[in-house]
Amino acid sequence: MSGNNLAAMLSVHPCRGLVDEKFQVVVQNLFQGQDVTLHTLMRSDDNDFWEAYGHYVCDDDGTVKVAEHACVGGSYQGIEPMGLLWSMKPVPGSRTGLRLRKKDVSTPMVVNISVYCGHISQGFGETMALACAVAERWYMAPGVRRVDVTEGRVRGTLFLPPGPGPFPGILDMWGGGGGLVEYRSALLASHGYVSMALEYMTPKTMLDPSEEVGNQYFEAAFTMLKEHPQVCSDWVAMFGLSFGAAVALGMAVYSPSIQPRCVVCVSGSHVQPVRGSITDVFKEIEKNVHKTRYDEENRVIWRDLLLPIPSDPVKKVEVGQLQCPLLLIVGEDDQNWPTTESAKDMEKLMEEAGNGHLLTILSYPGTGHLIEPPYTPHVRSSNFMSGQLRQKVVVLWGGEVRAHSSAQEDSWHRTLAFLQQNMYDTDPKRPGSQ
């Protein structure tokens, strides 16, 4: 038996690919009916270790194919081709409140995959593996270029697809934590878009420490992207998550200098003082801080701060005026933002205004606030530093592991299809146009 175990073969294909690409994990040269455990281990850019594992039974040929065979136990169950990634959690003994995010997109996420004899659930580091393999998961495809942006007050990172272009552009904005988050922009560039990850709510993006970023900042960023020589000036979209979605909606409707080709909003809301600045949005939210709730583990629940959805039109973006296609991605278990209620109200407003045909809503049960690119491990709660208050808290984001992970995969592929339809297929001058 030891001889056969020593001959065990573990393969992963592709061994190098984009993070939204599926891989195939296969174990061969084992015994018929043999119990084995597949284990993945990855070190984050913060030097924390994340792992997942699945219990399998070899088929008649002594083979396990993760894409075809059912996992009978572990951190996930059933036929789950990518369960070894999306079910990852911090290893026992790790710091609390972790969230897996790629900080340096110029390097891959390196996944170490091992197979062990028997069904085990712990002690992987002290157990001899039958075979091992390594997979590299990249946000940047070969040829994508990363360029720091320091133009006027605008700060961010530009990601350019391979080739001369011109390409459609996307202004990419993250949430209320502020700062600079690059990995989604890098992935969008890998799919053919000039994408700019915009930094905001940091000292570098303020004229002085007492001044917060205003609407002019986002207008300047949009204009800069639009005028880039490798960008089709009339084909620029806005992509926002959480607070970034609120910014995108407000700018798309009210800014005279911003006319996006389409808008993607993930886990966002239209509730904000209309025609106000970003600072005004935070002031309105702070008025309702008394509505903050805490769960049994003292994790912060902020979704009530914007509820009930106001009937006063001056307290929400007049989405009935929107002139471009809008994709809303909603997690029905979002504990951070009232996305379900907001989406229903936006749908009502747009139908009443006669532009309901521009709206697409993707709503997912059991899904929380942090809807990330595919196969990113689900995090129900994590540490969070408020960009406005500069206060560290543990926030409850919501979501259940399997449902949330499925929503991430489905929403990402449908987002790419939405962008393709509105940024490539409808432009006769663009490559791939119909």
N, C-alpha and C positions, 0 to 999 in steps of 0.2 A: 504493500500500500504506500509506503514512503516513496518508493521509486516513481509510482504514478503521480503522487503529489508533487514531487520535485519536477516532473515534466509538465505541470500545469501551465497553461498559456492564457494570458489576459491581454486583450487588445481593445483599443479605443480608436474609433474612426469617426470624424477626422481627429487627429491628435492635436491639430491646431485649427481653430475656427473662431468665428464671431460668437459673442455671448448669446445671441438670439438664435443660434444654429444648434439643431439637435445633434447629439453624437450617439454612436452605437457602441455599447460595452458588451463584450463577449468573452466568456471563460470556456476553455476547451481542455481536453485531456484529463478529465476527472472520471469518477466512477458513476455508473448509472444509479440514480437515487441518492447520491451523496449530498449531505447538507453542507452548504457553504454560506459564508457571509461576505458580501461586498461592502467595502468601506471607502468613503472619500474624505480627504483631509485637505484643508486649504488655509494658508496664512494670509490674513488681511494686510492691507497697507498700514494698519495700526498695530501690527504684530500680535493680533489675536488669532486663535485657531478655531476654525469652524469644521464641523464634521456631519456626515450622514451615513447611515448603514441600512442594508437590506438583507433579509434572510431568503435564500433560494434553495431549491432542490433540483439537482441536475437531471436532465432528461435521459432518455434511453441511450443517447450517444455520449453521456458524460459532459454535457454542454449546458451552459446558462447563457441565454440571450436576453438581456435586460429589456429590450424593446418588445419581446414576445412572451416572456415567461413572467408569471405572477410572483411578486414579492409576498412572502407569507408572514412577515413580521419585520420589525425594525422601526425606523423613523418614518416609514411610509408603507403602504400595502397595495397590492394589486399590480396590474400591468401598467407600469409608469416608466416610460423610457428615460425621463429626466428627473426621476425622484431622487437620485443620488445628488442632485444639485439643489432643487427647490426645497427639499426638506432639511437642509443643513441648519445646524444650530451651533452656538458656541460650545466648545468642549467643556465638560464638567470642571468647575473650579475657575472659570473665566470671570472677568469683571462683569458686573451687572449692567443692564440697559444698553447692550451693544446693538449696532446696526451695521450690516455689511455694505460698505460703499467703496467704490474704487476711486482713489485720489489721484494716482499717477496712471493716466490712460496710455502712456507710452510703453508700459509694461503689461504683460498679460496677467490674468488670474490663473495661477498654476494649481491644478487639481491633481493631487496624488490619489490614485485608485489602487486598492489592494483587495485580494481575495484571501479568505481564511477558511480553514477547515472547521466545520460545525457551525451552529447558530450561536454567535456570541453577541453581547451587547455592550461590553466594556473591556478595558484592558488591551485595546488594540496596539498601543505602543509597546506592550510587553509580550506580545504574541508574535510568533514567526509567521509571516505571510507566505502563502503558496506561490503567489506571483504578484507583480506590481506593474503599473503603467502610469504615465503622466499625460495630462491633457492641458493645453494652453487655450485659454478663453480670452479673446481680445475684444475690446471696444473699437479699436482702430484697425480697419482693414489695411492690407499692404498698399502703400502709396498715398494714404490719407496724411495730410500735413496739418500740424498744429501751430498756430500763430498767436502770440500774445497781442492783445489789443490794449493800447494806451493812447487813445485819440481824444484830445480835450479832456473832459471829465469821464468819458466812457471807458470802462474797464471790463475786460472779459477775455474770452479765448475763441478764436476763429478756427474752425475745422474745414479744410478744403478737400473735396474728393480728388482722386487721381484724374489727370487730364486737364486740358486748357479751359474747359467750360464753353460758354457760361452755363451755370447751373441755377436751379431754383434755390432760394435762400430761406432759412428758418431762424427767427429770433427765439431763443430758448431761455425760459425763465423759471426758476425754482421758487420755493416757498418762503414763508415768513422767517425762516432761520437765516436768510440772507446768505452772503458769501458767494463763492464761485464753485459751481458744481458742473463738471465737464463731461461725465461719462455718457449721458444721453445724447449730447451734441456730437460726441465722437462717433457714436453708433449711427446717428442720422447721416453724418457725412459718409459713413461706410456704405450707406444706401443711396448715395448720389445727391446729397443736398449740402450746400454751403451752410453750415450751422454755427451760430454764435451763442456760446454760453455766456449769459450776461451776469456780471457781478453787480450786486447792489446791497444797500444797507450795511456798508462797511466804511471805515474812515477814508479809504482811498477814493470812494465815490461821492464824498461830500465836499462842498466848498470850504466848510469849516466845521468843527465838531458839533456845533449847535444846529446845523442845517441838514435835514433829511433829504434824500433823493426825491425829486418831484417829477411831474409828468414830462418836463423838458428833457430829462435824462433818458427816458425810454424813447421819446421821439428822436433824440439825437442818435441813439443806438440803432433804431430802425432805419433812419436815413443813411447812417454809415454803412450798414449792411446792404441796403438797396443800391448804393452808389459804388459798391466794390466791383472792380473790373471783371471778376469771375462770376458775378451774380446777374441773373436776368432781372432787371430793375422792376418789372411789373409782376414778378412772380416770387413774392416774399410772403411767408406765412408767419404766424405767431403760435408758439407752443408754450403753455403754462401749466404748472402743477400747483395746486393749493392757492396760496396767495398770488403766485405768478399767473394763475388763471384769472383771478380778479383783475390784475393789471392788464392782461391781454384783452379781456372783455371791455374794460373801460376805455382803453386806448383805441380799440377797433371801432367803437361807436362814437366817441367824442373827439378824438384828435383829428384835426384837419390835415395833418401831414402824414398820418398813418392810414393806409388803405390796403390791408392785408388781402392776399388772394384767398386765404382760408385761415381758420383758427381752430386749434386743438386745445381743449381744456380738460385737465385730469384732476378730479377731486376738488373742484372749485365752486364758487358761488358768484352770483351777480349782485349780491346785497352789499352796497357801499354807497356813500354819499355821491350822487351824480355830479359830474363836472368838478369834483373835488380833487385834491392832491392825494398822493399816497399817504402822506402824514394824516390827512383827514380820515382816511379809511381806518388807520390804527386808532385814532381818537374815538371814532364811533364804536369800534370794538371794545375799547377800554371802558366805555360807558356801561357796558354790559358785563364787566368782569365778575359781578356778583352772581352771575348765572353759571359760573364755573362749578363743575361737579367733580367728585372723586369716587373711584370705585373702592372695593374692599381692600385693595393693595395700595391705596393712596395715589393712584395714577390719575393724572389730570384728564378730564373730559371737557373739551371746549366747544362741542357742536352746538350747544344751546346759546352761545353768545350771539348768534345771528337769527335766533328764533324768537317768536314766530316770524316767518317771512313777511316783511312789511307790505301793507297795501298802498302806502304812500309812494307814489312814483319817484319822488325826489330822493328816496333812500335805496334805490336799486338801479342798475344800468338798464336803460331803455333798449333792451335787446330787439324790440320790434323795429328799431332803426337799422339793425345790422344788415349789411349789404353783401356779405360773403358767406360761404358754407361754414358751419360750426359743428364740430364734433365734441360732444360731452361724454366723458367717461366717468361713471358713477359706481362707487362701492356702496352697496346697500347696508353694510355694517360699519360705515365710516363714523367713528366716534370723535373725530376732530373737527369736522366741517359738515354742515347740513346739506350735503350734496344731493340727496334724493329729493328733498323738499325744494331745493333751488332749481333742479332740473325740471320738476313738474311745473313750477311757476314760470320758468323761461319758455317752456313749451307752450303754455297758455298764452303768454304775452306775444310770442311770435306767431301763433295761429291767429290771434285776434288782429295782428298787424298785417297779416297776409304774407309773411315771409317764413311760415312754418316749413316750407319745402327745403329751406336752407339748413334745417336742424337734423342732426343724427344723434340719438342718445344710445349709448351702450351701458346698460345697467346690470350689475352683477350681484346676485345674492351671496352672502357670506364673505364679502370682500370689504376690506378696510380702506384706509386713507392712502397708504403708501403703495400705489399701483406703479410698479417699476417695470423695466424691461424683462423679458421672459427669463425664467429659471433663477431669478434673484430670490434668495431665501426670504420667506415671509417673516416679518417682525411685527408682532401684535402691539408691543410697546417698546419704547426706547428712551434714552436720555435725549433731551432737546434743549438747545440754547436759543431762547427767543431773540430774534434779531433786533427787536425794538426794546425789550425790557432788559436784555443781556442777563437773563436769569435762567439758571439750569433747572429743569424739571424733568420728571418722567411722564411722558405723554402716552395715553392709550389711543392707538391708531385704529384698532379694530381688525376684523377679518379672521377667518378660520383657514388653517394652512392649505388644505387641498383646494377649497373653493377659490381662495385668494390667488393661489399659484396658477390655477386654470384661467382665471380672469386676466392675469398678467400676460399669459401667452396669447389668449384670444384677442385682447384689446390691442396688443402691440401689432399683431399681424393685420388687424383691421385698421389700425392707425396708418400703417404703411400703405395699405390699399387706398385709404382716404386721401393721403398725400399724393399718391401716384395719380389718382383720378383728377385731383384738382390742381396739381402742379406740373404734371407731365402730359397726361392723355388729352387735356383740353387745349393745349398750346400747340398749334401746327408747326411751330418753329423748334419745338423741343424734341430731342431724341426719344424715340419710342412712342410718339404721338400717334393717335389713331386717325 
